[in-house]
Each structure stands twice: as C-alpha cells, then as structure tokens.
Amino acid sequence: MDETEYRILIIEDDTGIAQAIETQLNTWGLQAKCVENFRNVMTEFSLYLPHLVLMDITLPFFNGHHWCSEIRKVSQVPVIFISSASDKMNIVMAMNMGGDDFIAKPFDLEILLAKVQAMLRRTYDFGGRVPILEHRGAFLNLADAVLTWQDTKIDLTKNEFRILRTLMEQKGTIVSRDHLMERLWESECFVDENTLSVNVNRLRKKLDAAGLTDFITTKIGMGYILE
C-alpha cells in the first residue's frame, strides 16, 4: 500500500497542536485530518475511516479514553495517545481502553512521525484498507462479518453479510435484485428470486430487532437502497 493512501485522524482540541501535526503529516506524504466535532467524534471517524488515530486525553464533552473505547467497539485501528497527562495512571488507563502507544507532550514531531510510520508498517504490511463500512451509525466489519449498532453486535449469515455489504458499499444508490443475486452466486450457493427475498426479509428482521428500523428500503420494480 502506498504511504500516501494512509489516513490519519487527529483528535486534539488544541488547534495549534492539531494543525501543526496535520501540516507535518501531510508534508511527510500522509493524509491527515483534524476532528472538528468533539461532541460526536464517531461520526467523523466513520466518514474518514482512518488507518491510524492520534488521540489526546483531555477533550471537550468526552475524554480520549471514552472515544478510544467507542472506536474499539467497531475497529482495531491503531490508536496512539498524545497527552501532557502522562502520569502512570493515565498511561495505564489509555492502554486498558485499547490504546496502542502513548507519546507525552511536549514531543518532537520527528519522533511522532517515526512512531506513526512504525505503527502503520506493523499494522498494514500484511493488510491494506480499513475493513469497515458505516451507515446510520451502524458499522459493518468486513473481517468478521459482524454488524455493530450502539452496544449491540449482530451476527450475520454469509448471504446476509454479502447483501448488506453490497448495499453499504453502494449506499444512496439503488441496487438491483439481479446484482444482489450475482453477489450471492459468488459464494457458490444456488440463488433465485425467492432465495434472495427470504434472505433480505431475515436480514431486515435482525436489523429491526436491534433497533435499526427501515434500514433497507425497497424500490418496487427496481431493487433496494440504503437511504
């Protein structure tokens, strides 16, 4: 994977520090973005789908420990804490919440870069893209075929996973029944119109039971869409 394809999300409320990090990471050939909405960090996380997160501990509304815990519910993306609260208790808590490394402020930007690059190499040398799709706050982990909604994990069958993945990859676009059947055929299962309808209905029941009502919309004579 080319280094310029790596996305770094910076969750830091000190504008000066955040912009300095963003500028330097971009200069070094990485894509970097600073969080703007500290009330709902997960919305920006799901839209940007970063390969690595730089996380301050002291933030408005909810602290970095909280947001790291929320990220861990849906993703194993590496999280490096950057904080002046570098006492033993905060470092231990950061690691317990799912952090992968801790850099104490003030820090040298070149050391930060070295740690970021090392973490990316260790994490993605055998991988690639971040395997998560999102819609309406629900996260589909492509690695284990599990959909997470708030604190609920929804296990999917192979067919349900392929249907939902196809719809989430093309959200906002009507996906024809023929295209969905082609995707299901890839699993070497016999699929006809009735089989597709049964699988879509079962998937809808699972989503409804979890509180994700009207997640999939039927466009009569055309197909399905996530709006």
N, C-alpha and C positions, 0 to 999 in steps of 0.2 A: 504494500500500500504506500502510495506517495505521501511524503510528510505533509504536503500542502492540503491533503484531504482530511487531516485530523482536526477536529473541532474541540476547542477548549472553552468551557463555560466558567466565567469568573463571578463568584458570588461574594462580593465585597462591597460594603456600603460607604467606605471612604473613597470618594470619587477620584481623588488624586492618585491614590494607590492603584485603584482598579484600572484607570485609564493608562497609567504607566505600564502596568502589566500587559494590558491589551495591546498597546503600541509595540512593546518589545516582542511579544509573542508573534504578532503579525509580521514584524520586521524579520524575525527568525524563520519565517516560512510556514508558520502555523496559522490556523484560523481561530480567532479569539473573539468572544462576545461577553459583554458585561450584563448581568441581570439588572433590570430596571424596576420590576415589580416585586418588592420584597414581601408583599402580603401573600403572594401566590407564586412561589419560586417554581413549583412543579409544572405550571403552565408553560413557562419559558423553557424549562428542561425538556418537556415533551415536544415542543415545537423545534428546538435546536438539535436535540438528540446528540449531546456531546460525547466525545470519546474519553474525555477526562474533565473532572471538575476541580477547580480551586476554590476552597470554601473558608471564609472567615468564621469565627465562632460567634462574636458579638455582632448581631444583626437586628434590624428593626422587626417588630412583631414576633418572630420566632427565631431562636438562635440556630447556629450551624449544626449543632448536634441533632436538633429536630429535623432539619432538612436532609441531613445525611441519612437519618433513619427512614425518612419518606422515600428517598431515592433507592435505598436498599430493598424496599418492598417490591420494586419493579425492575431493578437493574443492578448489575455487578460492575458498572462503570467505575474505574478508579477515582477515588476522592482524596485529594491532598489538602489537608488543613493548613491555612496560613493565619497565624494569630499571635498577638502580643500576650495573650493569656496562655503563656507557655509553662505554667506550673505543672507539677506531676499529675495532679488530679484532672486537669483539663486535657492533657495529652492522653491519659489512660481512658477517659470518657470518650474522646474523639475516636480512638481505636475501637473501643467497645461498640460504638454506634455504627461502625462499618468503615471508618477511615483507613486509608492505605499508607499514609505518610503524614508527617507533621513538620512544618517549617515555621520557626519562630521569627516574629518581626522584632526589629528590622532585619531584612535579609538582602543579600546580594542578588541582583536579577540574573546574573550568570549562573549562580548556584541553583536558583529556581528553574532556569531553563534546563540545566543538566538533570535535575530530578524529574522534570516533566518528560524529557526525552527518554530517560531510562525507564520510567513507568510505562510510557507508550510502547517502547520496544518489548518490554516483558509481557505486556497485556495483549498486544496485537500482532506480534510476529507470526503467530500461528492462527490468527483470526482474520480480522478485516472490519467490516461495518459493525455498527452497534445494532444488535439484533432485536430491536423493539419497534413496534408500531403503536400509535396512540390515536384515540378518537373519543371525544366527550369525557376525557379524564380516565378512560379505560386503557390499560397498557397490555399489548399482546407481545409476549416474549417468544421470539421465533426459535429460541434454542430449546425450550422445553414445552412449547405448545400450551402454555398456561396464560389465561387472561386474568389480569388483576384489576379489580374495581374497588376503590377505597381500601378496606381491610380484608376484602373477600378474594380468594383465589378460585377461579372457575376452571376446572379440568375439562378439556375438550377431546372428543374423539378425533381420529385422523381426518375424517371427512369434514367435521365441524371446523377444525383448525384450518383446513385448506379453503373452505368457503369464507371464513372470517378474514383470513389473511388476504385473500384476493380482494374482498370488499374494502378492507382497510388500506391496502396498497393503492386503491383507486377511489378513495373516499371523495364524495362530491360528484362522482361520475356514475352513470347508470351502467351496471354490469349485466350483460345478457345471460339468460339461463344457459344458452349454448356455451358461452365462455366458461361459466362455472362448471358445467359438465366436463368440458375439456380439461380443466384443472383437476377435477376429481379422477378422471381417467388416468392421469399421471401416476396415481397411486396404485394402478393396475387393478382397480375394482370395477366391476360392471356397474355402470351408472346410466339410468334412464330418467325420464321426466319425473316419474313417481318417486324414485330414489332421492333425487335432488329435493323434491318438495318435503319428503319425510325428514331429511337431514336439516333443512332450513327451519322447519317447524320445531324440531327438537332443540336446535341452537337457540331459537327465539325463546322457548320455554326456560332454558337455562339462564339466558340474559334477563328475562322478566323476573325470574325468581331471585336474582341477585340485585334487582332494583334498576336494571338498565332497560327500562321500558321503551318501546318504539325505537330501538337501536337500529334495526334494519327496516327500511321502508320498501314496500312492493310497488313497482310501477307496472300496472297491469298491461300485459302485452309487450312489455319491454325488458323487465328484469328487476334487479334490486339495486338499492343505493344506500349509502351511509350519508345522511344529510347534515 
